[in-house]
Amino acid sequence: MSTNIHWTAIREIKVIKTNRRSTQEIQFNELQTPTRVTYEIMESADPIQAYKDWVLRECSRDEEFPIYAEDDVFGEKDPIGVEIYNAGKEHIEKFDEWIKHCEEEGFEVRPVAW
């Protein structure tokens, strides 16, 4: 079984009803990393950038998908165009958006290995 990187964001909150302090945690839906890569990311001076670099190196490939006319539901005619999709780049965009949201809401983003 491999050890994977997980991204968690934690912030301290005050529960008004009970007047107690607690922590709130949210997770990011990260990609599965090999154990060796997980430890490299964790030991990096900038784990966020190390994770992004790994994703772009290992999972970033432009793929072409044909686009068909609206009335060609089953793709029986020639395509009218091509769409380029890159799963790695899209993942990094979502990761960056998640980090930005976390920081704006007072969370601290941390890598966790498990």
C-alpha positions in Angstrom: 0.0 0.0 0.0 1.3 3.4 -0.9 1.5 6.6 1.2 -0.3 9.4 -0.6 -0.2 13.2 -0.3 -3.4 14.7 1.0 -4.2 18.4 1.1 -6.1 19.7 4.1 -7.0 23.2 5.2 -7.5 24.0 8.9 -8.7 27.1 10.7 -9.7 27.8 14.3 -13.3 28.8 14.8 -15.4 29.9 17.8 -18.7 28.2 18.2 -21.0 31.0 19.2 -23.7 28.8 20.7 -21.3 27.1 23.2 -18.6 29.9 23.3 -16.0 27.2 22.7 -13.1 27.1 20.3 -12.7 24.4 17.8 -11.0 23.6 14.5 -12.6 23.3 11.1 -11.0 21.3 8.3 -11.7 20.9 4.6 -10.0 18.6 2.1 -8.9 18.9 -1.5 -9.6 16.1 -4.0 -5.9 15.5 -4.9 -4.4 13.0 -7.3 -2.9 9.8 -5.9 0.9 10.0 -5.6 3.4 7.3 -5.4 5.0 6.9 -1.9 8.4 8.2 -3.1 6.8 11.3 -4.6 4.7 11.9 -1.5 7.8 12.1 0.7 9.6 14.3 -1.8 6.6 16.7 -1.7 6.5 16.6 2.1 10.2 17.3 2.4 10.2 20.1 -0.1 10.7 23.7 0.9 7.5 24.5 -1.0 5.2 21.5 -1.0 2.5 23.2 -2.9 4.8 24.0 -5.8 6.3 20.5 -5.6 2.9 19.0 -6.0 2.0 21.3 -8.9 5.3 20.4 -10.6 4.7 16.7 -10.2 1.1 17.0 -11.6 2.3 19.0 -14.6 5.2 16.6 -15.2 3.2 13.4 -14.9 -0.4 14.2 -15.7 -0.3 17.1 -18.2 -0.9 16.1 -21.7 -3.0 17.8 -24.4 -5.6 15.5 -25.7 -7.8 16.2 -28.8 -11.5 15.5 -28.8 -13.7 15.9 -31.8 -16.6 18.3 -31.6 -19.7 17.4 -33.5 -22.6 19.6 -34.6 -25.6 19.9 -32.2 -27.8 17.8 -34.6 -25.2 15.1 -34.9 -25.9 13.5 -31.5 -24.2 10.1 -32.3 -21.1 11.6 -34.1 -22.0 10.0 -37.4 -20.8 13.0 -39.5 -17.4 14.6 -39.7 -16.5 16.7 -36.7 -16.9 20.4 -37.0 -13.9 21.1 -34.7 -11.5 19.9 -32.1 -11.4 20.6 -28.4 -8.1 20.4 -26.6 -8.3 19.1 -23.0 -5.5 18.8 -20.5 -6.4 17.0 -17.2 -3.2 18.1 -15.4 -3.6 21.8 -16.1 -7.3 21.6 -15.2 -6.4 19.9 -11.9 -3.9 22.7 -11.1 -6.4 25.4 -11.9 -8.9 23.8 -9.4 -6.1 23.4 -6.8 -5.1 27.1 -7.2 -8.8 28.1 -6.8 -9.1 25.9 -3.7 -6.0 27.4 -2.1 -7.2 30.9 -2.9 -10.6 30.2 -1.4 -9.0 28.7 1.7 -6.7 31.6 2.2 -9.5 34.1 1.8 -11.5 32.2 4.4 -8.7 32.1 7.0 -7.6 28.5 6.5 -4.0 27.3 6.5 -3.3 24.8 3.8 -1.1 21.8 4.8 0.1 18.7 3.1 -0.5 15.4 5.0 0.9 12.0 4.1 -1.2 8.9 4.7 
